[in-house]
Amino acid sequence: MPRPRSSAGRGRLLFALDATASREPTWDRACYLQAEMFKEAAALGGLDIQLCFYRGYREFHASPWFKDSAGLLAYMAKVHCVGGMTQIERVLDHTLAETQHRRINALVFVGDCMEESIDRLCDRAGKLGLLGVPAFVFHEGHDWVAAKAFQQIAKLSAGAYCHFDATSAQQLRDLLRAVAAYAAGGRQALEDLGQREGGLVRQLEHQLKGG
């Protein structure tokens, strides 16, 4: 596969969320916490973020690229969750298409279930790995089918998987800050943050090192 074009200066992060009905509480928390991603990345050269989400009957949306938290928050505030099936394959396909135009430093996906072909998802994840786009998959809840799929997506893309407590805004905050640091400053920035804060950040760092 062709090498992606390198980005100039600022990091680029694709922030993908399951916006089906079960995800509404975490969507609200993500709206509140997304400014932390920009804040963490600011000292490392900055970050551009695109939000994409799925919901309802085959609805899939991708926002413009935002350079600051105000624009992203305004966009997210207009979105409400709607019941439907998962569309993770479309998230991965969209990421592959975007990175062909200009390099994406990382994909974040936050979800709680998986209702698709794991083999098709793994195929897309492997392609992301070849393009150098790690997927950071953050799993809310205890669905074992989702856990198995999410772990494989992370592994094949050379990314990381982490389970978080649905009641803990702090855990999600730490995870989003960690990936923002990685997207803006690379592994060294993530390692520096992990040394300062430990916990879930060190878990992500350890997985990226192949531990």
N, C-alpha and C positions, 0 to 999 in steps of 0.2 A: 504494500500500500504506500502511496506517496507520503513523504514527510510533511507534517503541517507547517505552515508558515509561522515563523517566530513572531511573538507579539513585541511591540515596542513600548518599553517602559512599564506601564501598568499591567497588573495581573488581570486575568479574565476568569470569572467563576460562573458556572451555570448552576443555578439554585432551583432544584426541582422538588415539588411537593405534591403529594397525594391530597387532592381536595374533595374526596368523597365524604359522605356524611359523617363517618366515624372519626374523621380527622379534624373536625371543627375546633375543638379546644387547643390542639397543637398549632393549627393555623393562626389562631389568635396570639399564641405565645410567640410564634415566629415573627409575626408583624411587630410585636413589641421588641424583640431581640435583634432584628436584622441590622439595626444601626451599629451594633457591636462589631459586625463584620467589617464595615467601612472604617470604624475607629481603629480596629486592630491593624488593618492594612495600611492606614494612612502614613504611618512612619516608615513603611517599607516600600514606598513608591506608588501606593494607591491601588484601587481595585475597581474594575467594571463588573457589574453583576446583571445577568439576565435571569428573570424568573420564568419558569414554565410550570404548568400544572395541568392535571386532568381531573375531570369530574363528570357526573351525569352520564348520558348516553353518548359515548365517544366524543365528548368535548375535550379538546386539547388546545391550550393557549400558550403562547410565548410572548413575553413582553419585549419592549425595546431594551437596549443595554443602558443601564443606569450608572452614573459616575458618583452619585451621592445617595445618602439614605433617604432624603426627603422625597425624591422621585419614586424610589422603590416602595416606600411606605404608602404614598398616595395611591399607587397602583394596587398594592395588596389590600388596602382598605376597601376597595370597590368590589372585591371578590367574596363570594359566599360559597360555602361547601354544598354540594349536591350529591345524593346517593348515586352509586354506579359501580362498575367493575374497574379493576386496575388496568392501567395502560402504560406499564413500565417500558414495554418494547418501544413505544412511541417516544418516550423520554430518551432512550438510548439512541434511537435512530436520529432524533433531532440533534443530539449532542454530536454524533458522527458528522451530520451535515454541516453544523456550525463550525466545527473545527477544521473542515476542509477549506473554509473561507479565511479563517484566521484562528491561530492557535488558542485553545482553551486550556488553562492551567489545571483546572479541576472541575469535576462534577460533584455536587452534593445532592443526594436524594434522601428525603425523609418520608417514611411510609410505615404502615402497620400490617399489610397483608399482600399476598401475591396470588393472582388468579389466572396466570398465563402459562405458556410452555416454558419451562425452565431451560430447555435446550436452546430455544430461540434467544432467550435473554443472555445465556452464556455465550452464544455466538457473537452477539453485539458487544458484550463486555470484553471478549477477546480482541475484537477490532479496536476498541478504545485503548486497550493495553498496547497494541502495536503502534498506535498513534501517540502514545505517551500522555494519555488523558486518564488519570486515576479517578475512580469513582469512590467517594466517601459515602457509605450507605449507613444511615442512622435509623435503627429499627425501634419503633415504639410498640409495646405490647409483647405478647408471648406466643404468637402464631409460629409453630415450628416449621411449617411449610415455607413461610416467608423468611424465617431465619436461615434455612438451608439455601434458598435462592439468593438472598442478600449477601450471604457470605461468599458464595460462588462469584457473584458479580464483582464484589470487591477484590477477590483474589485474582480473577482473570484480567482485570483492568489494572492490576498492580496498585490498588487502592487500599482501603481499610473499611472494616465493619465495626459498628459499635451499637450495642443495645443501650437504650436510655429509659429512665423511669418517666412514664407519662405525666406524673405529678410534679416533676422537678424542672422548673424553668432554668435553674442554674446549670443543670447538666446539658441541656440543649444550648444554652449560651456558651458554655465552654467548648462544645463541639464545633459550633459555627465559627467562633473566634479562631479555633485551631486551624480550620480549613482556610479561612481568610488569610491567616498568616502564611500558610503553605502556598496559596495561590499567588500572593503578592511577593513573597520572599524566598520560596523554595524550602527544601528540607532543613536548611540551617535555621531559618526563621521558626519552623515548627519545633525543632529541637530546642532552641532557646526558650520558647514559650513553655515547652514541656518541663524543662529544668526549673523554671520559675514556679509553675503551677501544679505539675504532677497530675495524678488522677487520670481522667479519661484522655487528656491530651497526651500523656505518656503512652497510653494504650495505642493511640493512633500512630504515634511516632514509631513504636516498637513494630507494628505491623508493616509500615512502609520500609523498615529495615529488613523485613523478611523474617522477623522473630516469631 
